[in-house]
Amino acid sequence: MSCCGWRTTARSAPPLDFGSAPLAGAFGPVVQQITVRCSAGAAYTVGIDDGQHFSAGWRRMRDDLAPTQLLRYALYKGAASSERWGSVGAERRSSAGAELNPGVHTGATAQGFTYRALIDPTQATPPPGVYRDTLRVDIRF
């Protein structure tokens, strides 16, 4: 079971891949970083939308070959935080709070925002498959 990430020229993230596991509760967390390079002197916030299959408070990946099969997951701010990273209000991340080069807005220096992704271990284990979702990263100045 795996999940895809997102890429653009202004912001990038490696594809998110949870690997495979025999049970939903056996997946470990994945820690990665989104990199942003912004215009000189401009503070901003970074949000991540809820993906294509969001429901009941959970982002969900869908199996390519069996669209009714879904796998719930969450994204959290930082490597160990339990704060959800989303697209509205306090769920957004400030450029001043980046883990790499916080508050640096030179236009040439990239900032890094660490996140932790976690499969919901309490859900029933769906059948084996390739589970995917697409998320959109947005930057607001």
N, C-alpha and C positions, 0 to 999 in steps of 0.2 A: 504494500500500500504506500503510495507516495503522493506528494502534493507539489504543485508548481509554485514558483515565486513570481517576481515581477522585475522588469528592467526598463529604464528609460535613460536618456542622456543626462538629465539633471539629478536623478536619484536612481539608485540601483540596490538590488539585494540579490544574493545568490538564491537559486531555486531552493525552496524548503522541501526537504525530503525526510520523512519520519522513518524511512526504511520499512522493514516488514516485521510482523510479530504474529504469533498464533492467537493472541487474545487482545482485545482493545485495551485491557488494563496492563498489558506487558510493554506497551510503547514507552520509551523514555522521552524526556523533554529534549528539545532541540534549541540551542542558543545560537543566534546569528546576529548580523548587523546590517542595517540599511545605511547606505552612504549618501549624503546630500552635499552638493556644492551650490552655494547660493550667491546672489549678487552682493557686491561690496556694501557693507554698512546696513544690511537689511535683516532685522530679526524676523523669525517666522515660526510657525508651528507645523508639525507633521502629523497627519492623521492616516489611518488605514480603515477602509470601508469594511463592511461585514461580509463581503464576498457574494457569490452567486446563489447560495443555497441557505442563507441565514434563516433560523427559526428558533423561537422560544429562548432567546438569549445566547444561542450558540452559532458560531460559524460552522459550516458543514461541508465536507468534501463528498462528492458523488462519484460512484463507480462509473467509468466510461461505458461499460458493456451492460450494466444493470442499473439504469438511472433511478430506480426506487431505493437502491441501497446507499445509505449515507453514513458518514463517520464524523462525529462531533469533535471540534477542537477549539482551542482558545489561543490568543496571543496576549502576552503580558509585557509591560514596560520593564526593561532591564533584564538582567540574568536571573534574578531571584525574586522579583516583585510579584505580588498577587494583584497588582493594578492592571485592569484591562486596557489594552491599547486599541482605541477606536477612532472614530472620525468626528465626534462632537464634544464640545465643552472640555471638561477636565480629562477626558479620555485621550486628548491630543497630547503630543510632546512638544515642548518649547525648545527652540534652538539653544537656549541658555542651559538646558538640561541634557544636552548630548553627552554621551560617555567619551567620545573622541572630539577634541577641540571645541568644547562648549563655548557658545557665544562668539566664536570667530567667524566673521562675515567678510572675508577678504575677496571672495570671488574665485580665488585660486586654492584655498584650503578647504578640504572636505571635512565634514562633520559626520560622526558615526553614532547611530542610535541602536543600541543593543536591544534585542527582544528575546523572549522565551516562548516557544510554541509547545503546546501540550495537548495530546489526545485525551478526551474525557474518559478516565478509566472506569467510570460507573456505568457506561452504556453497554448494551448487549453487543457482543462481537458480531459484526456483519460478515457475510461470506468473503472469501479472498477475492481480490480484484485490484484494479488501479484506481485509486480514489484521488480526485483532483478538485481544486477550487482556484479561482482567480481573484486576487485582491487588488484593489486600486489604492495607491499611495497618493495623497494629495498634500500640497504645500500651500499654506496661506501666509501671506505677508501682511 
